[in-house]
Amino acid sequence: MVTKEEWIRKAGAVGRFGHTAATSEKGAYEGMPLLYKALGHFGNFDANHRKGILDIVTRWANYEAVGLYQLIYDMREAHDKAQEE
């Protein structure tokens, strides 16, 4: 398991090395705040929707295709179509 100190070390590396930091360091530094923000948006989800999020993340963690790009595309299409009505 990655410790809190490891995440903090990655942020420090980005601070020291900037754009030349390792991609994993930049990913952690940029991604963790995005995850925090996303989980905040999902905070009011019911158990069924929370399980849906867990399924997507678990499949991603297991290197399985999750169709996330297509899901986002389809959601945006539905959103835009609804705005036109």
C-alpha positions as CSV (number, residue, x, y, z in Angstrom):
1,M,0.0,0.0,0.0
2,V,1.2,3.5,-0.8
3,T,1.6,5.5,2.4
4,K,0.6,9.1,2.9
5,E,4.3,10.0,3.1
6,E,4.9,8.5,-0.4
7,W,2.1,10.7,-1.9
8,I,3.7,13.7,-0.2
9,R,7.1,12.7,-1.5
10,K,5.7,12.7,-5.0
11,A,4.4,16.2,-4.6
12,G,7.7,17.3,-3.3
13,A,9.4,15.9,-6.4
14,V,7.1,17.8,-8.6
15,G,8.0,21.0,-6.6
16,R,11.7,20.3,-7.0
17,F,11.8,19.0,-10.6
18,G,8.8,20.6,-12.2
19,H,8.0,19.3,-15.7
20,T,11.0,16.9,-15.6
21,A,9.5,15.0,-12.6
22,A,8.5,11.4,-13.2
23,T,5.1,10.9,-14.8
24,S,4.0,9.0,-11.7
25,E,5.0,11.9,-9.5
26,K,3.1,14.4,-11.7
27,G,0.2,12.1,-12.0
28,A,-0.1,11.8,-8.2
29,Y,0.3,15.5,-7.7
30,E,-2.3,16.4,-10.3
31,G,-4.6,13.5,-9.9
32,M,-5.1,13.3,-6.2
33,P,-6.8,16.7,-6.0
34,L,-9.0,15.7,-8.9
35,L,-10.0,12.5,-7.1
36,Y,-10.8,14.5,-4.0
37,K,-13.0,16.8,-6.0
38,A,-14.7,13.9,-7.9
39,L,-15.4,12.1,-4.6
40,G,-16.9,15.3,-3.2
41,H,-19.3,15.4,-6.2
42,F,-20.2,11.7,-5.6
43,G,-20.8,12.3,-1.9
44,N,-24.6,12.3,-2.1
45,F,-24.8,9.1,-4.3
46,D,-26.9,6.3,-3.0
47,A,-25.4,2.8,-2.4
48,N,-26.2,1.6,-6.0
49,H,-24.4,4.6,-7.6
50,R,-21.5,4.3,-5.2
51,K,-21.2,0.7,-6.2
52,G,-21.2,1.8,-9.9
53,I,-18.2,4.1,-9.2
54,L,-16.5,1.3,-7.3
55,D,-17.0,-1.0,-10.2
56,I,-15.4,1.5,-12.7
57,V,-12.4,2.1,-10.4
58,T,-11.9,-1.6,-9.6
59,R,-12.0,-2.5,-13.3
60,W,-9.5,0.3,-14.0
61,A,-7.2,-0.9,-11.3
62,N,-7.3,-4.4,-12.8
63,Y,-6.3,-3.0,-16.2
64,E,-9.7,-4.0,-17.6
65,A,-11.5,-1.9,-20.2
66,V,-14.1,0.2,-18.5
67,G,-15.5,2.2,-21.4
68,L,-15.1,5.4,-19.4
69,Y,-14.4,7.6,-22.4
70,Q,-17.4,6.3,-24.2
71,L,-19.6,6.7,-21.1
72,I,-18.5,10.4,-20.7
73,Y,-19.1,11.0,-24.4
74,D,-22.6,9.5,-24.3
75,M,-23.4,11.5,-21.1
76,R,-22.3,14.7,-22.8
77,E,-24.4,13.9,-25.9
78,A,-27.4,13.3,-23.7
79,H,-26.8,16.5,-21.8
80,D,-26.4,18.6,-25.0
81,K,-29.5,17.0,-26.6
82,A,-31.6,17.7,-23.5
83,Q,-30.5,21.4,-23.6
84,E,-31.7,21.7,-27.2
85,E,-35.2,20.5,-26.3
